[in-house]
């Protein structure tokens, strides 16, 4: 059987055009979810490192816009216990940017060529600015990256494998994916930043959580305790379909692994000849 690659088409679309965006969060109260219309709120944004990194770079006039962060095709369990996967419709009409590495890991000194503690903040922030890709163009450049660094096969990338051809860099800058000292997926997994906060149901392919989180959502949506919710009723109608696309873990399997497998299978199905 032929292995699907980034050049495989279905209905005229290639894998780089449909590669899902994945985001992972830690559990937050569902009342906040329903009121706001999305799972991420100001409390969640303040609980992770991204705002602090943006503030640090802002101090030297290299501002990183606030927004929601995703990985292209990769759900990383170190960032939480609820994982979501989105098709390209999720970013449609949105403003944002992309990088071919994890900007936070680089700024915090965890990636070569800036692997120091503390890292040279001015240099790292400038590097992030210089390697920024507009959201509207990242998928075409992602295809070039897959073609040159993965010999055109997107599935090793989706498995988290290091690029087998890192020397075939697609840009003159020394990206972390080209550096032999980097062994973590943060060095070659593409990071996507959407400045706004699209609704949680927009373009949703699948999501996964542990049973207690899932059951909490079911109880809330069904108004289990007979209480009238203090969030808009239309949010209930919008979020009910989420229950139908949830892939809960089997046993102790982490939700991110469940979503990652769904991403791989979804891309395989979409690119099947």
C-alpha positions as CSV (number, residue, x, y, z in Angstrom):
1,X,0.0,0.0,0.0
2,X,1.3,3.4,-0.9
3,X,2.1,5.7,2.0
4,X,0.1,8.9,1.8
5,X,2.3,12.0,1.4
6,X,1.8,15.8,1.4
7,X,1.3,15.5,-2.4
8,X,-1.6,13.1,-2.2
9,X,-4.8,14.8,-3.2
10,X,-8.5,14.3,-2.6
11,X,-11.0,16.6,-4.3
12,X,-8.0,18.8,-5.4
13,X,-6.8,19.3,-1.8
14,X,-3.4,18.3,-0.4
15,X,-2.4,17.4,3.1
16,X,-0.8,20.7,3.9
17,X,-4.1,22.4,3.1
18,X,-6.1,20.3,5.6
19,X,-3.5,19.6,8.4
20,X,-5.5,20.2,11.6
21,X,-4.6,22.6,14.3
22,X,-4.3,21.2,17.8
23,X,-4.6,23.0,21.1
24,X,-4.4,21.7,24.7
25,X,-5.7,23.3,27.8
26,X,-6.0,22.6,31.5
27,X,-9.4,22.1,33.0
28,X,-11.4,25.3,33.7
29,X,-15.0,25.6,35.1
30,X,-17.7,24.9,32.5
31,X,-19.7,28.0,33.5
32,X,-16.8,30.0,32.0
33,X,-16.9,27.9,28.9
34,X,-20.6,28.5,28.3
35,X,-20.7,32.2,29.1
36,X,-17.8,33.1,26.9
37,X,-18.5,30.8,24.0
38,X,-15.1,29.1,24.0
39,X,-13.0,27.0,26.3
40,X,-10.2,29.6,26.8
41,X,-10.7,32.6,28.9
42,X,-8.6,35.3,30.5
43,X,-7.9,33.0,33.5
44,X,-6.6,30.2,31.3
45,X,-4.4,32.6,29.3
46,X,-2.9,34.0,32.4
47,X,-2.1,30.6,33.8
48,X,0.5,29.7,31.1
49,X,3.8,31.1,30.0
50,X,2.7,32.7,26.8
51,X,1.7,36.1,28.2
52,X,4.8,36.3,30.3
53,X,6.9,35.6,27.2
54,X,5.1,38.2,25.3
55,X,5.6,40.8,28.0
56,X,9.3,40.1,28.2
57,X,9.7,40.6,24.5
58,X,7.5,43.7,24.6
59,X,9.9,45.3,27.0
60,X,12.5,45.4,24.3
61,X,10.0,46.6,21.6
62,X,9.6,43.1,20.1
63,X,5.9,42.7,21.0
64,X,4.3,39.3,20.5
65,X,0.5,39.8,20.0
66,X,-1.8,38.0,22.5
67,X,-3.9,35.2,21.2
68,X,-4.5,31.5,21.2
69,X,-1.7,29.1,20.5
70,X,-1.9,25.9,18.5
71,X,0.4,23.3,17.1
72,X,0.0,22.3,13.5
73,X,-1.1,18.6,13.6
74,X,0.3,17.8,17.1
75,X,-1.3,17.6,20.5
76,X,1.3,17.9,23.3
77,X,0.1,16.5,26.6
78,X,2.5,18.6,28.7
79,X,0.2,21.5,28.2
80,X,-3.0,20.1,29.8
81,X,-5.7,17.4,29.9
82,X,-8.2,18.6,27.3
83,X,-7.2,18.4,23.7
84,X,-8.9,19.8,20.6
85,X,-8.3,19.3,16.9
86,X,-9.5,21.7,14.2
87,X,-9.8,21.7,10.5
88,X,-8.7,24.7,8.3
89,X,-12.1,26.3,8.7
90,X,-11.1,27.2,12.2
91,X,-8.6,29.8,11.0
92,X,-10.7,31.0,8.1
93,X,-11.1,34.8,8.2
94,X,-8.8,35.1,11.2
95,X,-5.7,37.1,11.7
96,X,-2.5,35.6,13.2
97,X,0.9,34.2,12.5
98,X,3.0,31.0,12.5
99,X,6.5,29.8,13.3
100,X,8.2,26.6,12.3
101,X,9.1,26.0,16.0
102,X,7.8,26.6,19.5
103,X,8.5,30.3,20.1
104,X,8.1,29.9,23.9
105,X,10.6,27.1,24.2
106,X,13.1,29.1,22.2
107,X,12.6,32.3,24.1
108,X,12.9,30.4,27.4
109,X,16.2,29.0,26.3
110,X,15.2,25.4,25.6
111,X,16.1,25.2,21.9
112,X,19.3,25.6,19.9
113,X,20.6,27.9,18.5
114,X,19.6,29.8,21.7
115,X,20.1,27.0,24.3
116,X,21.3,29.0,27.3
117,X,20.1,29.8,30.7
118,X,19.0,32.6,30.9
119,X,18.8,33.0,27.1
120,X,19.9,36.2,25.4
121,X,16.4,37.8,25.4
122,X,17.1,40.5,22.8
123,X,18.5,37.9,20.3
124,X,15.7,35.4,20.8
125,X,12.9,37.9,20.5
126,X,14.4,39.3,17.4
127,X,14.7,35.8,16.0
128,X,11.0,35.3,16.6
129,X,10.2,38.5,14.9
130,X,12.4,37.7,11.9
131,X,10.9,34.2,11.4
132,X,7.3,35.2,11.7
133,X,5.0,34.0,8.9
134,X,1.6,35.5,8.3
135,X,-1.3,33.2,9.0
136,X,-2.6,33.5,5.4
137,X,0.7,32.0,4.0
138,X,1.8,29.4,6.5
139,X,0.3,26.3,4.9
140,X,2.2,26.8,1.6
141,X,5.5,27.2,3.5
142,X,4.6,24.2,5.7
143,X,4.3,22.1,2.5
144,X,7.8,23.2,1.5
145,X,9.1,22.3,4.9
146,X,7.5,18.8,4.7
147,X,8.8,18.3,1.1
148,X,12.4,19.2,2.0
149,X,12.8,18.0,5.6
150,X,10.5,14.9,5.5
151,X,10.9,13.9,1.8
152,X,7.3,14.9,1.2
153,X,5.8,12.6,3.8
154,X,3.6,14.4,6.4
155,X,3.0,11.3,8.6
156,X,6.4,11.1,10.3
157,X,5.8,14.7,11.3
158,X,2.4,13.9,12.7
159,X,4.0,11.1,14.7
160,X,6.4,13.6,16.3
161,X,9.5,12.2,14.5
162,X,12.5,14.4,14.0
163,X,13.0,15.5,10.4
164,X,15.1,12.8,8.7
165,X,16.6,15.4,6.4
166,X,17.2,18.4,8.7
167,X,20.1,19.6,6.5
168,X,17.6,20.2,3.7
169,X,16.4,23.3,5.4
170,X,13.9,25.4,3.5
171,X,15.2,28.7,4.7
172,X,18.5,30.4,5.1
173,X,18.0,31.1,8.8
174,X,19.2,28.4,11.2
175,X,15.9,27.2,12.4
176,X,15.8,24.9,15.4
177,X,14.6,22.0,13.2
178,X,18.0,22.1,11.4
179,X,20.1,22.0,14.6
180,X,21.5,18.6,15.5
181,X,21.3,19.4,19.2
182,X,17.5,19.6,19.3
183,X,15.7,16.4,20.1
184,X,12.2,17.6,21.3
185,X,9.3,18.1,19.0
186,X,9.1,21.7,20.0
187,X,12.1,22.3,17.6
188,X,10.2,21.2,14.5
189,X,6.5,21.4,15.3
190,X,4.9,24.4,13.7
191,X,3.3,26.9,16.1
192,X,0.2,28.8,15.1
193,X,-1.1,31.9,16.8
194,X,-4.6,33.2,16.1
195,X,-5.1,36.7,17.5
196,X,-8.8,36.3,18.2
197,X,-10.5,33.5,20.0
198,X,-12.7,31.5,17.6
199,X,-15.6,29.7,19.0
200,X,-14.8,26.3,20.3
201,X,-17.1,24.6,17.8
202,X,-15.7,26.4,14.7
203,X,-14.1,23.7,12.5
204,X,-13.9,21.2,15.3
205,X,-12.8,17.7,14.2
206,X,-12.5,16.1,17.6
207,X,-11.7,16.7,21.2
208,X,-10.9,14.5,24.2
209,X,-10.9,14.7,28.0
210,X,-10.9,12.5,31.0
211,X,-14.2,11.1,32.2
212,X,-14.8,13.6,35.1
213,X,-14.4,16.6,32.7
214,X,-16.7,15.0,30.1
215,X,-19.3,14.1,32.7
216,X,-19.2,17.7,34.1
217,X,-20.0,19.0,30.6
218,X,-22.9,16.5,30.2
219,X,-24.3,17.6,33.5
220,X,-24.1,21.2,32.7
221,X,-25.6,20.9,29.2
222,X,-28.5,18.8,30.5
223,X,-29.0,21.1,33.5
224,X,-28.7,18.0,35.6
225,X,-29.5,19.6,38.9
226,X,-32.6,21.4,37.6
227,X,-31.0,24.9,37.9
228,X,-31.4,27.5,35.3
229,X,-28.0,28.2,33.8
230,X,-26.9,31.8,33.9
231,X,-25.3,31.7,30.4
232,X,-27.0,32.2,27.1
233,X,-29.2,29.4,25.9
234,X,-27.8,29.6,22.4
235,X,-24.4,28.5,23.8
236,X,-26.0,25.2,24.9
237,X,-27.3,24.6,21.4
238,X,-23.8,25.4,20.0
239,X,-22.0,23.2,22.4
240,X,-24.2,20.1,22.4
241,X,-22.6,18.8,19.2
242,X,-19.3,18.7,21.0
243,X,-20.5,15.7,22.9
244,X,-20.8,13.8,19.6
245,X,-17.2,14.4,18.5
246,X,-15.6,13.7,21.8
247,X,-13.1,10.8,21.8
248,X,-12.7,9.8,25.4
249,X,-9.5,8.0,26.5
250,X,-9.5,4.2,27.0
251,X,-8.4,3.3,30.5
252,X,-5.5,5.6,31.4
253,X,-4.7,6.8,27.9
254,X,-4.0,10.5,27.8
255,X,-6.6,12.7,26.0
256,X,-3.8,14.2,23.8
257,X,-2.8,10.7,22.5
258,X,-6.4,10.1,21.7
259,X,-6.7,13.3,19.7
260,X,-3.3,12.7,18.0
261,X,-4.5,9.4,16.7
262,X,-7.7,11.0,15.5
263,X,-5.6,13.7,13.7
264,X,-3.5,11.0,11.9
265,X,-6.5,8.9,10.9
266,X,-8.4,12.0,9.7
267,X,-5.5,13.1,7.5
268,X,-5.1,9.6,6.2
269,X,-8.8,9.4,5.3
270,X,-8.8,12.9,3.7
271,X,-5.7,12.2,1.6
272,X,-6.6,8.6,0.6
273,X,-6.7,8.2,-3.2
